Structures are given as structure tokens and as C-alpha cells.
Amino acid sequence: MKPYYADDLVTLYHGDCEQVLSQMLSEYADPQAHIVVTSPPYNMGLSPGGNGRGMYRPGGNNKGGRFRDGYGQFNDAMPQDEYDEWQRRILSLLWQVIPDDGAIFYNHRQRVEHGRVRLPLGMDFGIPLRQIITWDRGTAIGPNRRHFAVVAEWILLFAKPDFCLRDHSASGMGDVWRLGMAREDYGHPAPFPESLPLRAIDAVHQPRSVLDPFAGVGTTLVAAQRLGVPAIGIEQNESFCEQTVRRLAQMPLLAN
């Protein structure tokens, strides 16, 4: 596979992550990443309809229109059952590309639709869930009189049997991370703050490499670069790839 960009630490592929991950598994015998830190599209362009499958309605149920155009060529408005099955396939591939001491930090969010909660993938992931970490963003979304506004998202930790944290102090950070929101969006409708992947990577015992299959504008890759950890990113939107390369060029490596 030819990367879109590569330097001494970071490799970025422009393409569909399901295809790239499948190609990785077919070409390489060894695991390609120690840990995964990622946040997929949330299917926020979907406005539920009467049949429960939903439809895409510009500006509807999408954070005030921020997801009106989705993520470039991806409209973020799949029928929910198709979206859930797609994400299970991605998680299965990621489970195969990490070693026996690897883990996946998978950022997703719960939301309320028509008076009922919708949990990520219906909490049916197809791989073992070790823990739910709460990301407290400090900012509420969608205040209304039917339910409490959502302030938190989840970081779902899927871990292989030999995975462990750096030390007891890393564990002592607890399962509620008060990280706030991203200060800059770099043209992305829903970036997470750099502090999220920084904390995840730094908490792992001797992180050897990081993978983000939904790299977006490169926040995970920038965090890995800061920590001196090799990283692989995959992104379908070329404009996001371009933004990632610009960010990487501007971020000096922190001394270890």
C-alpha cells in the first residue's frame, strides 16, 4: 500500500478504512498496531422515521446543522442497522490487527431519540468490552424539557487479555476524564481534543504504536507524534488528510 504521507513516526493512508485494514491483514503476518485510539462517525445525519430505520434530513437531528454535509463524501446518514453492522466489522478488523497486549479506545456517544436512549451499536460490539470511560466535555448538547442535556461521551475500552496500564497512577486517573472540548476544529465537524488521545496513549504500558482508522484531521496522530510513538492513520476524506499533514508539520516532537 502506498501511503498518502509518511515520516519517521507517522504514516497516513487515504482510503476506506475497511479496505485498508483488510489489506493490512492480508499483507502482514504480525499485528500492525499496539493500541487503537479512534472516534468513528456517529451517524448523526440520520433523523429517525416511523419505521425505525430513519432517513437523512439536512439540518435535522444533527447538532444544529453541523452534520448537514456529513464528512465530505460520507453523509453520516446510514440506516441504523447498516451503520451498526459496519462498525462491528471495523471493530472485528481492529481486534485482529492488535496483539495480545493491545487495546482499542473507541470514542462514541449515547443520545436520546423520540424519548428513548440510543446506545452505541446497541451495546452489541462483537468483541469483549473491558470498561466504559466517561469523557466529560463540560458542555451540554441539545438542552430541552424532555431529557437532561448530554454532557458526556464514552470511551469504550476493548482490551486483549495481556493489556495493562503504565502503573497504578495511570489507573488512579479513574474512569471519568474531564477533558473539555477541542479548542480548534481544523475544518472537522466533530473533533475530539488532543488531550483525549494523549491521555489514552500515555496511560498504556510501553505503547509501541498507535492506529486511528478514522483519522479525521489527525488529532490522534499529532498526539502520538508529541509522545514519540509511531502512528498509523487512515482517512477517507482527502481534505482532512491535507489538514493532517499541515498539523503534523507544525507540531514539534516533545522530548521523551
C-alpha positions in Angstrom: 0.0 0.0 0.0 1.2 3.4 -0.9 0.8 6.0 1.9 -0.6 9.4 1.4 2.1 10.7 3.8 4.9 9.2 5.8 7.7 10.5 8.0 9.9 8.9 10.7 6.9 8.4 13.1 3.6 8.8 11.2 2.1 7.0 8.2 -1.2 8.2 6.8 -3.3 6.3 4.3 -6.0 8.0 2.2 -8.8 5.5 1.6 -11.7 3.5 3.1 -10.6 2.1 6.5 -12.4 -1.2 6.0 -10.5 -1.9 2.8 -7.1 -0.6 4.2 -7.4 -2.7 7.3 -8.4 -5.8 5.3 -5.3 -5.2 3.1 -3.1 -4.9 6.2 -4.3 -8.2 7.5 -3.7 -9.9 4.1 -0.2 -8.4 3.6 1.3 -8.6 7.1 1.6 -11.6 9.4 2.3 -9.6 12.5 0.0 -7.2 14.3 0.2 -3.7 12.8 -0.7 -1.6 15.9 -0.3 -1.9 19.7 -3.3 0.2 20.5 -6.1 1.9 18.6 -7.5 5.3 19.6 -10.3 6.4 17.4 -13.7 8.1 17.1 -15.9 6.9 14.2 -18.8 8.9 12.6 -21.8 8.7 14.9 -24.5 8.5 12.2 -25.7 11.9 13.3 -27.2 12.8 9.9 -29.9 10.2 10.5 -33.3 11.5 11.5 -35.4 8.5 12.8 -38.6 7.9 10.9 -41.7 5.9 11.7 -40.3 2.6 10.5 -37.3 2.9 12.9 -34.8 2.9 10.1 -34.7 6.7 9.6 -33.9 9.0 6.8 -31.5 11.7 6.0 -32.9 15.2 6.5 -30.5 18.1 6.1 -30.3 20.1 9.3 -32.4 17.6 11.2 -31.2 15.9 14.5 -27.7 16.9 13.6 -26.4 19.4 16.2 -28.0 22.4 14.6 -26.9 21.5 11.1 -23.2 20.9 11.7 -23.6 17.5 10.0 -25.7 18.8 7.1 -23.0 17.7 4.7 -21.7 14.8 6.8 -17.9 14.2 6.5 -17.2 15.2 2.9 -18.2 12.2 0.7 -19.6 10.3 3.7 -23.1 11.7 4.6 -23.2 10.2 8.1 -26.7 9.0 7.5 -26.8 5.3 7.0 -29.8 3.2 8.0 -29.0 2.5 11.7 -28.9 -1.3 11.4 -26.4 -1.0 8.5 -24.3 1.5 10.4 -24.2 -0.8 13.4 -23.1 -3.8 11.3 -20.5 -1.7 9.6 -19.0 -0.6 12.9 -19.0 -4.2 14.1 -17.0 -5.2 11.0 -14.5 -2.4 11.7 -14.1 -3.4 15.4 -13.5 -7.0 14.3 -10.7 -6.0 11.9 -9.2 -3.8 14.6 -9.3 -6.7 17.0 -7.2 -8.7 14.5 -4.6 -6.0 13.9 -3.6 -5.6 17.6 -1.5 -8.1 19.7 -2.4 -10.0 22.8 -1.4 -7.0 25.0 -3.3 -4.5 22.7 -6.4 -2.4 23.2 -8.9 -0.3 21.4 -10.0 3.1 22.8 -13.3 3.7 20.9 -15.0 7.1 21.4 -18.7 7.1 20.8 -21.8 8.7 22.3 -25.2 7.8 23.6 -28.2 10.0 22.7 -31.9 10.3 23.2 -34.2 9.9 20.2 -38.0 10.1 20.4 -37.9 9.8 24.1 -35.7 6.7 24.2 -32.0 6.3 24.6 -29.9 5.0 21.7 -26.7 3.4 22.9 -23.6 2.9 20.6 -24.3 -0.2 18.4 -27.0 -1.2 20.8 -24.1 -2.3 23.1 -23.5 -5.3 20.8 -19.9 -4.9 19.7 -18.8 -8.5 18.8 -15.6 -8.1 20.8 -15.1 -8.1 24.6 -15.7 -4.8 26.3 -13.4 -4.2 29.3 -14.5 -0.8 30.6 -16.6 2.3 29.8 -14.7 5.5 30.4 -16.7 8.7 30.6 -15.4 11.7 28.8 -16.9 14.8 30.5 -16.8 17.5 27.8 -18.1 20.2 30.2 -20.6 21.5 27.6 -24.2 20.3 27.2 -25.7 19.4 23.8 -29.3 19.8 22.9 -31.0 21.2 26.1 -34.7 20.5 26.1 -37.5 19.7 28.5 -37.8 16.0 27.6 -34.5 14.8 29.0 -31.3 16.0 30.6 -28.9 17.5 28.0 -25.9 15.2 27.1 -22.6 16.4 28.6 -20.6 13.2 28.4 -19.4 10.8 25.7 -18.0 7.4 26.2 -14.6 5.9 25.5 -15.2 2.2 25.2 -12.1 0.2 26.1 -11.8 -3.2 24.4 -8.7 -4.9 25.6 -6.9 -8.1 24.9 -6.0 -10.4 27.8 -2.4 -9.2 28.4 -3.2 -5.5 28.1 -2.2 -3.3 31.1 -1.8 0.3 32.1 1.5 2.0 32.7 1.3 1.9 36.5 -1.1 2.5 39.4 -1.0 6.2 38.9 -2.4 5.7 35.4 -5.2 3.6 36.9 -5.7 6.3 39.6 -6.8 8.8 36.9 -10.1 7.0 37.1 -12.8 6.3 34.6 -14.1 9.9 34.3 -11.9 12.1 32.1 -12.7 15.8 32.4 -11.1 17.0 29.2 -13.4 19.6 27.8 -13.9 20.2 24.1 -11.4 20.7 21.2 -10.3 24.3 21.0 -10.0 24.2 17.2 -11.9 22.1 14.7 -9.5 22.4 11.8 -12.5 22.2 9.4 -13.8 19.0 11.0 -17.5 19.0 12.3 -16.7 16.9 15.5 -13.0 16.7 16.5 -12.1 15.4 20.0 -9.5 17.3 22.0 -5.8 16.3 21.7 -5.9 15.7 25.4 -8.0 12.6 24.8 -5.5 10.5 22.7 -2.6 12.0 24.8 -4.1 10.6 27.9 -5.0 7.2 26.4 -1.6 6.7 24.8 0.3 7.9 27.9 -1.7 5.6 30.2 -0.7 2.4 28.4 2.3 0.3 29.5 5.1 1.0 27.0 3.0 2.0 24.0 4.7 0.7 20.8 2.4 2.1 18.1 -1.0 3.7 17.6 -3.6 3.3 14.9 -6.6 5.6 14.1 -8.7 4.2 11.3 -11.0 7.3 11.3 -8.1 9.8 11.5 -10.1 12.9 10.6 -7.9 15.9 10.9 -5.1 13.9 12.6 -5.6 14.5 16.3 -4.6 11.0 17.4 -1.5 11.2 15.0 -0.5 14.6 16.4 -0.8 13.2 20.0 1.3 10.2 19.1 3.9 12.4 17.4 4.1 14.5 20.6 4.8 11.4 22.7 7.3 10.0 20.2 5.1 6.9 19.5 4.8 5.6 15.9 1.3 6.0 14.5 -0.8 4.9 11.5 -3.8 6.9 10.3 -6.5 6.1 7.7 -8.8 8.8 6.4 -11.3 8.7 3.5 -11.7 12.5 3.1 -8.7 13.9 1.2 -9.2 17.5 2.6 -8.8 16.0 6.1 -5.7 14.3 5.0 -4.3 17.6 3.8 -5.1 19.2 7.1 -3.5 16.4 9.0 -0.2 16.8 7.0 -0.3 20.6 7.8 -0.8 19.9 11.5 2.0 17.3 11.7 4.4 19.8 10.0 3.6 22.4 12.7 3.9 20.2 15.8 7.4 19.7 17.2 8.2 16.4 18.9 8.3 16.6 22.6 11.5 15.3 24.3 11.0 12.0 26.0 
